Amino acid sequence: MKLKFEYNKQKDIWCLINKGKTSNNSPTPTKVYSELVATFGENPNENLTSLFIDSYLKKVNDYNLSELLEKYQQEFENISSEYTKIAEKIFGISLNAEITAYLTINNRCPYNINESWFFVGIGNSKYSPKRNIMHELWHFYTWHKFGINEEQKIGEKKYNDIKEALTVLLNVECRHLLPEGDEDKGYPQHQELRKKILELWAQNPDINYVWKEALNFTD
């Protein structure tokens, strides 16, 4: 698996317009989308969103895209080998693809497995993208391990709930790779399932066992 970082203005516009107001897991607008609406009103078009992005990036000197791309690439390279080793051991598969991580000013980071990309939020100079990256890649591993066969069988909602809750394992197996004091928190509606997955993992650290048992704790 090869991960490369890019900034694409059209992708950023798409992310903000389509995933800023609401998403599958959260009906709440993101902070940046709320700022966009406060500036240009409800349902901003692509041109207005483009202007907003330009203004947003200029507000903070830390948002030098070339420097951020280099920084984020290096931060991932520092953990890539160890993270990949852990993920491959847990899921029993490899990701044989080139994946693109697109930077976005949005606070919500969607992904597309078929097109091999996900978004990474731009933060300030102290922000580390490690958790964001590991979280999104965890979804890729989950899909290639279970999703191809399971989503149609168990339904989109149940699959979504379990795959989102499974990222809690990052706090156990990849804690040493996370920035100090950081953790994968997940969505409010998945907290009970995340706790149950931790219990199941403590009983038997086998991803097949955890997945099968987790099915009993979802609607």
C-alpha positions in Angstrom: 0.0 0.0 0.0 1.3 3.4 -1.0 -0.2 6.6 0.4 0.4 9.9 -1.2 -0.9 13.4 -0.1 -2.3 15.9 -2.4 -4.3 19.1 -2.4 -7.1 19.5 -5.0 -9.2 22.6 -4.8 -12.2 21.0 -6.6 -12.0 18.1 -4.1 -12.0 20.5 -1.2 -15.0 22.4 -2.6 -16.8 19.0 -3.0 -16.0 17.9 0.5 -17.2 21.2 2.1 -20.4 21.4 0.1 -21.4 17.7 0.2 -20.1 16.7 3.6 -20.0 19.9 5.6 -23.7 20.3 6.3 -24.5 16.7 7.2 -23.2 13.1 6.8 -24.3 9.5 7.3 -23.0 9.5 10.9 -23.7 13.1 11.9 -26.5 15.4 11.2 -24.6 18.4 12.6 -22.9 20.9 10.3 -19.1 21.1 10.7 -17.5 24.2 12.2 -16.0 25.3 8.9 -19.2 24.7 7.0 -21.1 26.9 9.6 -18.5 29.6 8.9 -19.1 29.2 5.2 -22.9 29.6 5.7 -22.4 32.6 8.0 -20.3 34.3 5.2 -22.3 33.4 2.1 -25.7 32.1 3.3 -27.4 28.7 3.1 -26.6 26.3 0.2 -23.5 28.1 -1.1 -22.5 27.3 -4.7 -19.0 26.2 -5.9 -17.8 29.7 -6.7 -18.6 31.1 -3.3 -17.2 28.0 -1.6 -14.0 28.5 -3.7 -13.7 32.1 -2.5 -14.3 31.0 1.1 -11.5 28.4 0.9 -9.1 31.0 -0.5 -9.9 33.3 2.4 -9.8 30.6 5.0 -6.3 29.4 3.9 -5.0 33.0 4.0 -6.3 33.6 7.5 -3.6 31.5 9.2 0.0 31.5 8.1 0.3 27.9 9.1 -1.8 26.9 6.1 1.0 26.7 3.6 -0.2 23.8 1.5 3.2 22.8 0.1 4.6 22.6 3.6 1.6 20.8 5.0 1.7 18.2 2.2 5.4 17.5 3.0 4.8 17.5 6.7 1.8 15.1 6.5 3.7 12.8 4.2 6.6 12.6 6.6 4.4 12.1 9.6 2.8 9.1 7.9 6.1 7.7 6.7 7.3 7.7 10.3 4.6 5.3 11.3 3.8 3.6 8.0 5.8 0.4 8.5 4.6 -0.3 12.1 1.0 0.7 11.3 0.9 -1.5 8.2 2.4 -4.5 10.1 -0.2 -4.2 12.9 -3.2 -3.8 10.5 -2.1 -6.7 8.3 -1.7 -8.9 11.3 -5.2 -8.0 12.7 -7.1 -8.2 9.4 -5.0 -10.9 7.7 -4.9 -8.9 4.4 -2.8 -6.3 2.6 -3.9 -3.2 0.8 -2.4 -3.6 -2.7 -3.2 -0.1 -3.9 -2.1 3.5 -4.2 -4.3 5.6 -2.0 -4.6 9.4 -2.1 -5.1 11.5 1.0 -6.6 14.8 0.0 -6.2 17.8 2.3 -9.4 19.7 3.2 -10.3 22.6 5.4 -13.5 20.7 6.4 -13.7 19.1 9.8 -15.3 16.0 8.3 -13.2 13.6 6.3 -15.1 11.2 4.0 -13.5 8.4 2.0 -14.1 6.4 -1.2 -12.7 2.9 -1.3 -13.6 2.3 -5.0 -11.7 5.4 -6.0 -8.9 4.9 -3.4 -9.0 8.2 -1.6 -9.9 9.8 1.7 -9.7 13.3 3.2 -7.4 14.6 5.9 -8.4 17.7 7.8 -6.0 20.7 7.8 -5.2 21.8 11.3 -2.8 24.3 12.8 0.9 23.8 13.0 0.6 21.6 16.1 -1.9 19.2 14.6 -0.8 15.7 13.7 -2.8 13.8 11.0 -1.8 10.4 12.4 -5.2 9.6 14.0 -7.1 10.8 11.0 -5.0 8.7 8.6 -5.1 5.5 10.7 -8.8 5.9 11.2 -9.6 6.2 7.5 -7.2 3.4 6.5 -8.8 1.2 9.1 -12.0 1.5 7.1 -10.1 0.3 4.0 -8.9 -2.8 5.8 -12.3 -3.4 7.2 -13.9 -3.2 3.8 -11.5 -5.6 2.1 -11.7 -8.0 5.0 -15.5 -8.0 5.6 -17.4 -5.4 3.6 -17.3 -6.9 0.1 -19.2 -9.9 1.4 -20.9 -8.6 4.5 -22.5 -5.3 3.6 -25.3 -6.8 1.4 -25.8 -9.6 3.8 -26.2 -7.6 7.0 -27.3 -4.3 5.5 -25.6 -0.9 5.0 -26.5 0.5 8.4 -25.3 -2.5 10.4 -22.1 -2.6 8.4 -21.5 1.1 8.9 -22.1 0.9 12.7 -19.6 -2.0 13.1 -16.9 -0.6 10.9 -17.1 2.8 12.6 -17.0 1.2 16.0 -14.0 -1.1 15.1 -11.7 2.0 15.0 -11.7 1.8 18.8 -9.1 -0.9 18.4 -6.7 1.8 17.3 -6.6 3.0 20.9 -5.4 -0.5 22.0 -3.3 -1.8 19.2 -1.9 1.5 17.8 -1.8 3.6 20.9 2.0 4.0 20.7 1.5 5.4 17.2 -1.1 8.0 18.2 0.0 11.5 19.1 0.4 11.9 22.9 -2.9 12.5 24.6 -4.9 11.7 21.4 -7.3 8.9 20.9 -9.9 7.7 18.4 -13.2 8.7 19.9 -15.9 7.7 17.4 -19.4 9.0 17.1 -21.8 9.3 20.1 -24.2 6.7 18.7 -21.5 4.0 18.6 -20.1 4.4 22.1 -21.8 1.3 23.5 -20.8 -0.8 20.6 -17.2 0.4 20.9 -17.1 -0.6 24.6 -18.5 -4.0 23.6 -15.9 -4.4 20.9 -13.1 -3.7 23.5 -14.6 -6.4 25.7 -14.7 -8.9 22.9 -11.2 -8.1 21.9 -10.0 -8.6 25.4 -11.7 -12.0 25.5 -10.3 -13.1 22.1 -8.1 -10.7 20.0 -9.3 -12.2 16.7 -11.0 -9.9 14.3 -13.3 -12.6 12.8 -14.6 -13.4 16.3 -15.1 -9.8 17.2 -17.0 -9.1 13.9 -19.2 -12.1 14.3 -20.1 -11.3 17.9 -20.5 -7.6 17.2 -23.4 -8.5 14.9 -25.4 -9.4 18.0 -25.1 -5.9 19.4 -26.3 -3.9 16.5 -29.9 -3.1 15.3 
